[in-house]
Amino acid sequence: MVVAHPDDETLVVGGLIHDAAAAGVAVTVVVLTDGEASHPDSPTHSPSDLRRLRRAEVAEALATLAPHAHLVRPALPDGGLMRNFHEIVGLVGGVLDETATDSALVVSTWRFDGHPDHEAVGAAVAQVCAERGVRHLEAPLWLWAWQDAAAVPWSELLLHPLSRSTQGVKREALAAHTSQVGPLSAAPGDEALLSAEVLAHFARPWESFVERGAASFDEMYAAGDDPWGFDSSWYEERKRALTLASLPERRLGRVLEIGPGTGLLTVALAERADDVLAIDVSAQALERVEDRLWSAGLADHVELRRGHVAYDWPEGEFDLILVSEVGYFLSSSECDVLLASARDHLSASGTLCLVHWLHPIEGWPLDGHAVHDRALALSGLERVVQHVETDLRIDVVRRPGLPSVAQAEGRC
């Protein structure tokens, strides 16, 4: 089990931890932070006080659930796990290398939970498990309290029933988290964080998990050279032409392409750019991009990097940032981080171009319109190009006051 904060482990998977341990299964629980940011306005407890208190609480809770479980506490910063994505990947990978068996199961918080720390954990663990071929379940927590029924991925939900005995053990373990289920003091800022209404969601006779049925992007590319038909589809060919025609500058300067796919658009960008940095989460995709660039004789000024741009934004400014068919594979928090980072890393005359499919994206929280509307809501940018049709939407945004193409050529 990998969670962000002390008490997450008991709330969402305490019953499964207990039942697994009772069945003789070796259990390792990774609690990434000490929860020191839980009461930022407390007049009685400093972050150091909270860190000590919550470390003791999670140790007591886990001793109740599974006395022989192994507890890992790396003390990463509470509230900052999006900035520690790669550290989480390395840490969880190391734990798996030490403990995993052929039948290993990893449970984490859900990557679309609405809490940035929970989402960072879910995304990092998903990456590690996909790379190692390990089964991964995600446990929603704040989904039940913050979001409506439409946000629940009912078709992907798995339930673990809890016996009355297990429910009792879980209640006892949750009571150990005294700083969360009760007030620290009567002073303002020391209120209980987990209300009775919230706790009722986790007193049910079952625990819920999401298992994504879709293959990882690497698996999709491994199954075929062109899983989305980039090379063969007229839709894809036409979309590339529309995208390139929407860019206001002939020479593109320094370009950041997020999600290059198989590299067809990367080649076209490289022909007009001084330098291109292309980032993708899939190593298989980047191999195809590299082959295509070498064949086109354009590899000398293109850098390929594997990464997740919501957690590892590249340094420097860019004259063009292209986000194509990527935004709806992110959580809301991740999408907001990506878009804000793009705005903040545009050069003074830079362009942000977004291109997305408009049909429903099953199993993901955002769609194409939602991604583009979030971009248009960013302060400091204005739309200069929009193309919308049944299948796709293109939006180009820049800083206010820049000349149009015709103005730049002195035509008006």
Salt bridges, closest charged atoms under 4 A:
ASP7 OD2 - ARG54 NH2 3.60
ASP8 OD2 - HIS5 ND1 3.15
ASP8 OD2 - HIS118 NE2 3.35
GLU9 OE2 - HIS177 NE2 2.87
ASP19 OD2 - HIS160 NE2 2.84
ASP34 OD2 - ARG51 NE 3.71
ASP34 OD1 - ARG55 NH1 3.10
GLU36 OE2 - ARG51 NH2 3.51
ASP49 OD1 - ARG52 NH2 2.60
GLU57 OE1 - HIS177 ND1 4.00
ASP78 OD1 - HIS5 NE2 3.09
ASP97 OD1 - ARG132 NE 3.24
ASP113 OD2 - HIS118 ND1 2.84
ASP117 OD2 - HIS5 NE2 2.98
GLU131 OE2 - ARG306 NH2 3.27
GLU138 OE2 - ARG111 NH2 2.59
GLU156 OE2 - ARG212 NH2 3.33
GLU207 OE2 - LYS170 NZ 2.72
GLU211 OE2 - ARG135 NE 2.94
ASP218 OD2 - ARG306 NH2 3.27
ASP225 OD1 - ARG288 NH2 3.43
ASP231 OD2 - ARG292 NH2 3.06
GLU236 OE1 - LYS239 NZ 2.97
GLU249 OE2 - ARG398 NH2 3.07
ASP274 OD1 - ARG251 NH2 3.30
ASP300 OD1 - HIS301 ND1 3.00
GLU303 OE2 - ARG305 NH2 3.05
ASP312 OD2 - HIS86 NE2 3.33
GLU325 OE2 - LYS239 NZ 2.83
GLU334 OE2 - HIS308 NE2 3.91
ASP336 OD1 - ARG374 NE 2.76
ASP344 OD1 - ARG343 NE 2.95
ASP373 OD1 - ARG393 NH2 3.14
GLU389 OE2 - ARG238 NH1 2.78
GLU389 OE1 - HIS387 NE2 2.51
ASP391 OD1 - HIS359 NE2 2.66
ASP395 OD2 - HIS372 ND1 2.75
ASP395 OD1 - ARG383 NH1 3.90
ASP395 OD2 - ARG393 NE 2.58
GLU409 OE1 - ARG411 NE 2.81
